[in-house]
């Protein structure tokens, strides 16, 4: 073995497990592996996980917060207007520089795969060229998947569809859309049909911003599910945001959920952004705005959590930490039961990996040796503590490391080192325990 990681706790709760790695791939996962490694790492009972995956991001806007000004109202619509002001001032060098800097943050956080939307409504396609360059440069350490995103509306913006086709021709991976931003409901539905037909012709994946609205009558997800089924796109389509579902009538949702499940459309919620951008026209009580995550999961729909924004016209916070995303998602969705909390970890790891169609993702023998060793004893503890990423490995090679959290007390009669882990006696409720 090139490398053996000893005494790992795995996301499914298995403990004292060793992981053997050969040629950048996982060769064995078993207790007390007999083979020795050229190098050995002692996980000391810590959680060893496949890397985090962000299913929904905007890398063309990342780290642009304050350019050319900040979003005063904090609303989605002012954010879109602000982005429109910034677009003519963008340069390729600045886009590449900001994106590469964010990818550094991502790797340090154990985030090794990102699906990023890229705005195609600038006729120069500057951002597309920049992110294709970034995708090429980060490929050794991060999987960057790009979505051609017609931010100003496929039909509302006269050149959007041509630009989207050009972007796909240049190498962008996935077909995007924004039906709720078209001029009418009918045009929104028409945009979904056109985009799905285009994707089916080219054999591409689809990921649309869909119903990112508090309007309960925004029902483009229904059309997206229908077109997915009609065109045989099952398993290749995702609806991002789906926030209108939060405000929909329960009776209609009881019809909608099985339709989404049977169409094989995945859902991507963006908890940090949905909780801040939705409900802005409400007084009190204010809606939370995030889509119906536990209900979608219960219906058998793949649900992932995305980061969406970091330091951009829509959001002045964030640092590329998917554990922060899961932490917010867990709270907003009131997913505090043990299995529900564990499901929130799946929503930033294996589920988005499946939605993105990542090859060789996971902990089974044969998978890429892409791993994160966390300063936590379980997936739930990782979310609770936003645990330090002790080591991040890509293809069996360490690409980032961080010290474990280490606060020290100066209190008489109390230990110096603070231990934030679940107390040992509480093992019965620790999902990391057998
Ligand atoms: Fe988005």
Boltz pocket constraint, residues with backbone or C-beta under 6 A from the ligand:
constraints:
  - pocket:
      binder: B
      contacts: [[A, 56], [A, 57], [A, 58], [A, 117], [A, 209], [A, 308]]
      max_distance: 6.0
